Amino acid sequence: MTEEERLLYMQQRAQAEDEMAKRKEDMLTQFLKDKLQKEERNSAVNLHKLTQQWRAVLRQTRAAELRSDIAVLSQTFERVLDRKDSVIKCLVCDLSEAEQQSAQALRSHLQCVDCLLALQKGRLASLEQQWNSSLEGLSYEFNSEREQILSQHQQECAYLEDVTFAMEQFYMEVDVEARQDYQSTRDDIKNRNIEEKHALRIQLEGTVEGLWRQFQQALRSYNEATEDRHVAFESLRTRDQRSAQEIDTQMRRLQKMQDSISALRSRLNSSQRESEGAARGLRVAREEVTLQARQLKTQLSCARAAERNQLTNLTVRSNAAAKKLQGIITKGERLLRLAEMCRKLETEHEKVLPFYTSSLTAEEESQERANAMEPPSEELAQAMLDYSVLERFWQRYNKVLLERLCLEQERGALTRENQQLRVLLRQYLDGISVSDEILRHRNPLLMVSRPTLAVQPTADAQRKRHTVIEAAHIVQRTL
């Protein structure tokens, strides 16, 4: 055998041994797996048997414990229920007392409301009577003043018409007289001027004729002698100067007459202007009187509108007050009906003792009475004194409110206790029932240490002691 064959043989042998060892390992592994599975099945069956037996033992012990706990809880619940019944009876008695006090306070309140309604009606009647009397007085004054103003206005209008007519007549007469005077003066001056002109013309003609004769004579005498002519010439020149002076004098007189005529014209114009100013003043006075009449009419209309607005506001307010009083009456009737309904539900204890005992000491009560006798010095104390009649009502109301709060607290405690009992009962039912869903969760019967059933304290033990202080005492201390 060659070396290569020997190596090949050794390799084949090694491979065969490896395969044999691998087969042995596989067989051993399979055997161990089968054995392990068999042991697991046996252990599971044994564990299930142990669990069943252990559950039966635990169920018996747990059932006995739960029965004893249920008996204790039932006794506790009955005892608490009896106590609650007694408390409810006491509360019903207190509630009847509070309702009686409320009815009494309601009756006193309704009496006060009736008194207030009577006072309000009387006040409204007096206000209405006063308003009617004031309205009649104002109407009478307005009518009398209106008649007086109208009569005065008519008189003034008649007076102004008379004055206007008299002024027109006067100025017409003055104008006619002025025109007549002017015409007569003008005619006189014109006639005088004509006469003077004729006289002057006649005089001048005579003078001219005389001068002409003298000139003829002078001419004749001039021919006779030069000296005589010269003398005559001088005398004639002197006379000519005198004539010129007379002519100037007459011209001045004419100028003076013209000046007097212009003065008369200016006087006539001034008188016309004065008459126009007087007429204008009369027109202004008439306009002022008309404006005053319009202002008085406007004031009268404004006064009427203001009175109408006041009457409207008074009517609206009276209607609102009547509606408000009607609402108060309706509310009072509703309170009376509620009081009657509540009075039917009162107990004998509440009817006998409607109010709770005061928490103040004898010394504090005496001090409170002494303070109540003193007159109030502040607004808050005065306001509280006005509502002192409702003190009994507030006592009963506070009592009912406190009892309601106590009942709500007890109800909450009982609700929590009921919920806890329901949870325990549900746990017990889950423990005694067998199902796949329950077995998948934690079972309370398999617990070694069970939770202790702590009995909830009663409502009387949980109820806290409340300190009650009178409201009047607090107000007296604060004031």
C-alpha positions as CSV (number, residue, x, y, z in Angstrom):
1,M,0.0,0.0,0.0
2,T,1.4,3.2,-1.1
3,E,1.6,6.3,1.0
4,E,-1.2,8.0,-1.0
5,E,-3.5,5.1,-0.6
6,R,-2.8,4.9,3.1
7,L,-3.5,8.7,3.4
8,L,-6.7,8.2,1.5
9,Y,-7.7,5.3,3.7
10,M,-7.0,7.3,6.8
11,Q,-9.1,10.2,5.5
12,Q,-12.0,7.9,4.7
13,R,-11.8,6.2,8.1
14,A,-11.7,9.6,9.8
15,Q,-14.7,10.7,7.9
16,A,-16.6,7.5,8.8
17,E,-15.7,8.0,12.5
18,D,-16.9,11.6,12.3
19,E,-20.1,10.5,10.8
20,M,-20.6,7.8,13.4
21,A,-19.9,10.3,16.2
22,K,-22.3,12.8,14.7
23,R,-25.0,10.1,14.5
24,K,-24.5,9.2,18.1
25,E,-24.7,12.8,19.2
26,D,-27.9,13.3,17.2
27,M,-29.4,10.2,18.7
28,L,-28.4,11.3,22.2
29,T,-29.8,14.8,21.6
30,Q,-33.1,13.4,20.3
31,F,-33.3,11.1,23.3
32,L,-32.7,13.9,25.7
33,K,-35.2,16.1,24.0
34,D,-37.9,13.4,24.1
35,K,-37.1,12.8,27.8
36,L,-37.2,16.5,28.5
37,Q,-40.6,16.8,26.8
38,K,-41.9,13.9,28.7
39,E,-40.6,15.3,32.0
40,E,-42.1,18.7,31.2
41,R,-45.5,17.1,30.5
42,N,-45.3,15.1,33.7
43,S,-44.3,18.2,35.7
44,A,-47.1,20.2,34.1
45,V,-49.7,17.6,34.9
46,N,-48.3,17.3,38.5
47,L,-48.3,21.1,38.8
48,H,-51.9,21.3,37.6
49,K,-52.9,18.7,40.1
50,L,-51.1,20.6,42.9
51,T,-52.7,23.8,41.8
52,Q,-56.2,22.3,41.8
53,Q,-55.7,20.8,45.2
54,W,-54.1,24.1,46.5
55,R,-57.0,26.1,45.1
56,A,-59.5,23.9,46.7
57,V,-57.8,24.4,50.1
58,L,-57.5,28.1,49.6
59,R,-61.1,28.5,48.5
60,Q,-62.3,26.8,51.6
61,T,-60.2,29.0,53.9
62,R,-61.0,32.1,51.8
63,A,-64.7,31.4,51.8
64,A,-64.7,31.0,55.6
65,E,-62.8,34.3,56.0
66,L,-65.1,36.2,53.6
67,R,-68.2,34.8,55.3
68,S,-67.0,36.1,58.7
69,D,-66.0,39.5,57.0
70,I,-69.4,39.8,55.4
71,A,-71.1,39.1,58.7
72,V,-69.1,41.8,60.4
73,L,-69.7,44.2,57.5
74,S,-73.4,43.5,57.5
75,Q,-73.6,44.2,61.3
76,T,-71.6,47.4,60.8
77,F,-73.8,48.5,58.0
78,E,-77.0,47.8,60.0
79,R,-75.6,49.8,62.9
80,V,-74.6,52.7,60.7
81,L,-78.0,52.5,58.9
82,D,-79.8,52.8,62.3
83,R,-77.6,55.7,63.2
84,K,-78.4,57.4,59.9
85,D,-82.1,56.9,60.4
86,S,-82.0,58.6,63.7
87,V,-79.9,61.4,62.3
88,I,-82.4,61.8,59.4
89,K,-85.3,61.9,61.8
90,C,-83.6,64.7,63.8
91,L,-82.8,66.5,60.6
92,V,-86.5,66.2,59.5
93,C,-87.5,67.7,62.9
94,D,-85.0,70.5,62.5
95,L,-86.3,71.1,58.9
96,S,-89.9,71.4,60.1
97,E,-88.7,74.0,62.7
98,A,-86.9,75.9,60.1
99,E,-89.9,75.8,57.8
100,Q,-92.1,77.1,60.6
101,Q,-89.7,80.0,61.2
102,S,-89.6,80.7,57.5
103,A,-93.4,80.8,57.4
104,Q,-93.4,83.2,60.4
105,A,-90.7,85.4,58.8
106,L,-92.6,85.3,55.5
107,R,-95.8,86.5,57.2
108,S,-94.0,89.4,58.8
109,H,-92.3,90.1,55.5
110,L,-95.7,90.2,53.7
111,Q,-97.1,92.5,56.3
112,C,-94.1,94.8,55.8
113,V,-94.7,94.6,52.0
114,D,-98.4,95.4,52.5
115,C,-97.5,98.4,54.6
116,L,-95.0,99.5,51.9
117,L,-97.6,99.1,49.2
118,A,-100.1,101.2,51.1
119,L,-97.5,103.9,51.7
120,Q,-96.5,103.8,48.0
121,K,-100.2,104.0,46.9
122,G,-100.8,106.9,49.3
123,R,-97.7,108.7,48.0
124,L,-98.7,108.1,44.4
125,A,-102.2,109.5,45.1
126,S,-100.7,112.6,46.8
127,L,-98.3,113.1,44.0
128,E,-101.1,112.7,41.4
129,Q,-103.3,115.2,43.4
130,Q,-100.4,117.6,43.7
131,W,-99.6,117.2,40.0
132,N,-103.2,117.9,39.0
133,S,-103.4,120.9,41.3
134,S,-100.1,122.2,39.9
135,L,-101.3,121.6,36.3
136,E,-104.6,123.4,37.0
137,G,-102.7,126.3,38.5
138,L,-100.3,126.5,35.6
139,S,-103.1,126.2,33.1
140,Y,-105.0,129.1,34.8
141,E,-101.9,131.2,35.0
142,F,-101.0,130.5,31.4
143,N,-104.6,131.3,30.2
144,S,-104.7,134.5,32.3
145,E,-101.2,135.6,31.2
146,R,-102.1,134.7,27.6
147,E,-105.3,136.8,27.7
148,Q,-103.4,139.6,29.3
149,I,-100.6,139.5,26.7
150,L,-103.1,139.3,23.9
151,S,-105.1,142.3,25.2
152,Q,-101.9,144.2,25.8
153,H,-100.7,143.3,22.3
154,Q,-104.0,144.5,20.8
155,Q,-103.8,147.7,22.8
156,E,-100.2,148.3,21.7
157,C,-101.1,147.6,18.1
158,A,-104.0,150.0,18.2
159,Y,-101.8,152.6,20.0
160,L,-99.1,152.1,17.4
161,E,-101.6,152.4,14.6
162,D,-103.0,155.6,16.1
163,V,-99.5,157.0,16.6
164,T,-98.6,156.2,13.0
165,F,-101.8,157.8,11.7
166,A,-101.3,160.9,13.9
167,M,-97.7,161.2,12.8
168,E,-98.6,160.8,9.2
169,Q,-101.3,163.5,9.6
170,F,-99.0,165.7,11.5
171,Y,-96.2,165.4,9.0
172,M,-98.6,165.8,6.1
173,E,-99.9,169.1,7.7
174,V,-96.4,170.2,8.4
175,D,-95.4,169.4,4.8
176,V,-98.5,171.3,3.5
177,E,-97.8,174.3,5.8
178,A,-94.2,174.3,4.8
179,R,-95.1,174.1,1.1
180,Q,-97.6,176.9,1.6
181,D,-95.2,179.1,3.5
182,Y,-92.5,178.4,0.9
183,Q,-94.9,179.2,-1.9
184,S,-96.2,182.4,-0.2
185,T,-92.7,183.5,0.7
186,R,-91.6,182.8,-2.9
187,D,-94.5,184.7,-4.3
188,D,-94.0,187.6,-1.9
189,I,-90.3,187.8,-2.7
190,K,-91.0,187.5,-6.4
191,N,-93.7,190.2,-6.3
192,R,-91.5,192.4,-4.2
193,N,-88.6,191.9,-6.6
194,I,-90.9,192.7,-9.6
195,E,-92.2,195.8,-7.8
196,E,-88.8,197.0,-6.9
197,K,-87.6,196.2,-10.4
198,H,-90.5,198.3,-11.9
199,A,-89.8,201.1,-9.4
200,L,-86.1,201.0,-10.1
201,R,-86.8,200.9,-13.9
202,I,-89.2,203.8,-13.6
203,Q,-86.7,205.6,-11.4
204,L,-83.9,204.8,-13.8
205,E,-86.0,205.8,-16.7
206,G,-86.8,209.1,-15.0
207,T,-83.2,209.5,-14.1
208,V,-82.2,208.7,-17.6
209,E,-84.7,211.2,-19.0
210,G,-83.5,213.8,-16.5
211,L,-79.9,213.0,-17.4
212,W,-80.8,213.1,-21.0
213,R,-82.3,216.5,-20.5
214,Q,-79.4,217.5,-18.4
215,F,-77.1,216.2,-21.1
216,Q,-78.9,218.1,-23.7
217,Q,-78.8,221.1,-21.4
218,A,-75.2,220.4,-20.6
219,L,-74.5,219.9,-24.2
220,R,-76.1,223.2,-24.9
221,S,-74.3,224.7,-22.0
222,Y,-71.1,222.9,-23.0
223,N,-71.3,224.7,-26.1
224,E,-71.7,227.7,-24.0
225,A,-69.0,227.0,-21.5
226,T,-66.6,224.1,-20.9
227,E,-66.4,224.6,-17.2
228,D,-70.1,224.2,-16.7
229,R,-69.8,221.0,-18.6
230,H,-67.1,219.7,-16.5
231,V,-69.0,220.4,-13.3
232,A,-72.0,218.7,-14.8
233,F,-69.9,215.7,-15.7
234,E,-68.6,215.3,-12.2
235,S,-72.1,215.5,-10.8
236,L,-73.3,212.9,-13.2
237,R,-70.4,210.5,-12.4
238,T,-71.2,210.8,-8.7
239,R,-74.8,210.0,-9.4
240,D,-73.8,207.1,-11.5
241,Q,-71.7,205.7,-8.6
242,R,-74.7,206.0,-6.3
243,S,-76.9,204.2,-8.8
244,A,-74.3,201.4,-9.0
245,Q,-74.2,201.1,-5.2
246,E,-78.0,200.9,-5.1
247,I,-77.9,198.1,-7.7
248,D,-75.3,196.2,-5.6
249,T,-77.5,196.6,-2.6
250,Q,-80.5,195.2,-4.5
251,M,-78.4,192.3,-5.7
252,R,-77.3,191.6,-2.1
253,R,-80.9,191.6,-1.0
254,L,-81.7,189.1,-3.8
255,Q,-78.8,186.9,-2.6
256,K,-80.1,187.0,1.0
257,M,-83.6,186.0,-0.2
258,Q,-82.1,183.1,-2.1
259,D,-80.1,182.0,1.0
260,S,-83.3,182.1,3.1
261,I,-85.0,180.0,0.4
262,S,-82.2,177.4,0.6
263,A,-82.4,177.4,4.4
264,L,-86.1,176.8,4.2
265,R,-85.5,173.9,1.8
266,S,-82.8,172.4,4.1
267,R,-85.2,172.8,7.1
268,L,-87.9,171.0,5.0
269,N,-85.4,168.2,4.1
270,S,-84.4,167.9,7.8
271,S,-88.0,167.7,8.9
272,Q,-88.6,165.0,6.3
273,R,-85.5,163.1,7.5
274,E,-86.7,163.4,11.1
275,S,-90.2,162.1,10.1
276,E,-88.6,159.2,8.2
277,G,-86.4,158.4,11.3
278,A,-89.4,158.5,13.6
279,A,-91.3,156.2,11.2
280,R,-88.3,153.9,11.1
281,G,-88.2,153.9,14.9
282,L,-91.8,153.0,15.0
283,R,-91.2,150.2,12.6
284,V,-88.3,148.9,14.7
285,A,-90.5,149.1,17.8
286,R,-93.2,147.2,16.0
287,E,-90.7,144.5,15.0
288,E,-89.4,144.3,18.6
289,V,-92.9,143.8,19.9
290,T,-93.5,141.2,17.2
291,L,-90.2,139.4,18.2
292,Q,-91.2,139.5,21.9
293,A,-94.5,138.0,21.0
294,R,-92.8,135.3,19.1
295,Q,-90.4,134.6,21.9
296,L,-93.3,134.4,24.4
297,K,-95.0,132.0,22.1
298,T,-91.8,129.9,21.8
299,Q,-91.4,129.9,25.6
300,L,-95.0,128.9,26.0
301,S,-94.6,126.0,23.5
302,C,-91.3,124.9,25.3
303,A,-93.1,125.0,28.7
304,R,-95.9,122.9,27.2
305,A,-93.4,120.4,25.8
306,A,-91.5,120.3,29.1
307,E,-94.7,119.7,31.1
308,R,-95.8,117.0,28.5
309,N,-92.4,115.3,29.0
310,Q,-92.7,115.5,32.8
311,L,-96.2,114.0,32.6
312,T,-94.9,111.2,30.3
313,N,-91.9,110.5,32.6
314,L,-94.2,110.4,35.6
315,T,-96.6,108.0,33.8
316,V,-93.7,105.7,32.7
317,R,-92.3,105.7,36.2
318,S,-95.6,105.1,37.8
319,N,-96.2,102.2,35.4
320,A,-92.8,100.8,36.1
321,A,-93.4,101.1,39.9
322,A,-96.8,99.4,39.5
323,K,-95.2,96.5,37.5
324,K,-92.4,96.2,40.0
325,L,-94.9,96.1,42.9
326,Q,-96.9,93.6,41.0
327,G,-93.8,91.4,40.6
328,I,-93.1,91.7,44.3
329,I,-96.7,90.7,45.1
330,T,-96.4,87.7,42.7
331,K,-93.1,86.7,44.4
332,G,-94.7,87.1,47.8
333,E,-97.6,84.9,46.8
334,R,-95.2,82.3,45.5
335,L,-93.3,82.4,48.8
336,L,-96.6,82.0,50.6
337,R,-97.4,78.9,48.6
338,L,-93.9,77.5,49.1
339,A,-94.3,78.2,52.8
340,E,-97.6,76.4,53.0
341,M,-96.1,73.4,51.1
342,C,-93.1,73.4,53.5
343,R,-95.3,73.7,56.5
344,K,-97.0,70.4,55.6
345,L,-93.6,68.7,55.7
346,E,-92.6,69.9,59.1
347,T,-92.2,67.4,61.9
348,E,-93.5,67.8,65.5
349,H,-90.0,68.5,66.7
350,E,-89.6,71.4,64.2
351,K,-93.0,72.8,65.1
352,V,-92.1,72.8,68.8
353,L,-88.5,73.9,68.5
354,P,-88.1,75.9,65.2
355,F,-84.8,77.6,66.2
356,Y,-81.5,76.1,67.2
357,T,-79.8,77.0,70.5
358,S,-77.5,80.0,70.3
359,S,-73.8,79.3,70.7
360,L,-73.1,82.5,72.6
361,T,-72.5,82.6,76.3
362,A,-74.7,84.4,78.8
363,E,-72.3,87.3,79.1
364,E,-72.0,87.6,75.3
365,E,-75.8,87.5,74.9
366,S,-76.3,90.2,77.6
367,Q,-73.6,92.4,75.9
368,E,-75.3,91.8,72.6
369,R,-78.7,92.9,73.9
370,A,-77.0,96.0,75.5
371,N,-75.4,96.8,72.1
372,A,-78.7,96.3,70.3
373,M,-80.4,98.8,72.6
374,E,-77.8,101.5,71.7
375,P,-78.7,103.7,68.6
376,P,-76.6,102.8,65.5
377,S,-73.9,105.3,64.6
378,E,-72.9,104.0,61.1
379,E,-74.7,103.3,57.9
380,L,-74.0,99.5,58.0
381,A,-75.4,99.2,61.5
382,Q,-78.4,101.3,60.5
383,A,-79.0,99.0,57.5
384,M,-78.7,95.9,59.7
385,L,-81.1,97.4,62.2
386,D,-83.7,97.7,59.4
387,Y,-83.4,94.0,58.7
388,S,-83.4,92.8,62.3
389,V,-86.9,91.4,61.7
390,L,-85.4,88.7,59.5
391,E,-83.0,87.4,62.2
392,R,-85.1,84.4,63.0
393,F,-85.5,83.6,59.3
394,W,-81.7,83.7,58.8
395,Q,-81.2,81.4,61.9
396,R,-83.5,78.8,60.4
397,Y,-81.9,79.3,56.9
398,N,-78.4,78.8,58.4
399,K,-79.5,75.8,60.3
400,V,-81.0,74.2,57.2
401,L,-77.9,75.1,55.2
402,L,-75.6,73.4,57.8
403,E,-77.7,70.3,57.9
404,R,-77.7,70.1,54.1
405,L,-73.9,70.3,54.1
406,C,-73.7,67.6,56.8
407,L,-76.0,65.4,54.8
408,E,-73.9,65.9,51.7
409,Q,-70.8,64.9,53.6
410,E,-72.4,61.8,55.0
411,R,-73.7,60.9,51.6
412,G,-70.2,61.2,50.2
413,A,-68.8,59.0,52.9
414,L,-71.5,56.4,52.4
415,T,-70.9,56.5,48.6
416,R,-67.2,55.9,49.1
417,E,-68.0,53.1,51.6
418,N,-70.4,51.5,49.2
419,Q,-67.9,51.7,46.4
420,Q,-65.3,50.0,48.6
421,L,-67.8,47.2,49.5
422,R,-68.6,46.8,45.8
423,V,-64.9,46.4,45.0
424,L,-64.4,43.8,47.8
425,L,-67.5,41.9,46.6
426,R,-66.3,41.9,43.0
427,Q,-62.9,40.6,44.2
428,Y,-64.7,37.9,46.2
429,L,-66.9,36.9,43.2
430,D,-63.8,36.8,41.0
431,G,-62.0,34.6,43.5
432,I,-64.8,32.0,43.8
433,S,-65.5,31.9,40.0
434,V,-63.3,29.8,37.7
435,S,-62.8,30.8,34.1
436,D,-60.0,31.2,31.6
437,E,-60.1,35.0,31.7
438,I,-59.9,35.0,35.5
439,L,-57.1,32.4,35.6
440,R,-55.0,34.6,33.2
441,H,-55.0,37.4,35.8
442,R,-53.9,37.5,39.4
443,N,-56.2,35.5,41.6
444,P,-56.8,37.1,45.0
445,L,-57.4,33.6,46.5
446,L,-53.8,32.6,45.7
447,M,-52.4,35.6,47.7
448,V,-50.6,34.6,50.9
449,S,-51.3,37.9,52.7
450,R,-54.8,39.1,52.3
451,P,-55.7,42.7,52.6
452,T,-57.4,43.6,55.9
453,L,-60.9,44.9,55.7
454,A,-60.6,48.3,57.3
455,V,-64.0,49.3,58.6
456,Q,-64.7,52.9,57.5
457,P,-65.4,55.2,60.4
458,T,-69.0,56.3,60.7
459,A,-70.3,59.7,59.6
460,D,-70.5,60.8,63.2
461,A,-66.8,60.1,63.7
462,Q,-65.9,61.8,60.5
463,R,-68.1,64.8,61.1
464,K,-66.0,67.7,62.3
465,R,-67.0,70.0,65.0
466,H,-68.0,73.4,63.4
467,T,-67.7,76.6,65.4
468,V,-71.0,78.5,65.0
469,I,-70.8,82.3,65.5
470,E,-73.8,84.6,65.5
471,A,-73.8,87.1,62.6
472,A,-75.0,89.9,64.9
473,H,-72.1,89.2,67.2
474,I,-69.6,89.5,64.3
475,V,-71.2,92.7,63.1
476,Q,-71.0,94.2,66.6
477,R,-67.3,93.2,66.9
478,T,-66.5,94.7,63.5
479,L,-68.3,97.9,64.1
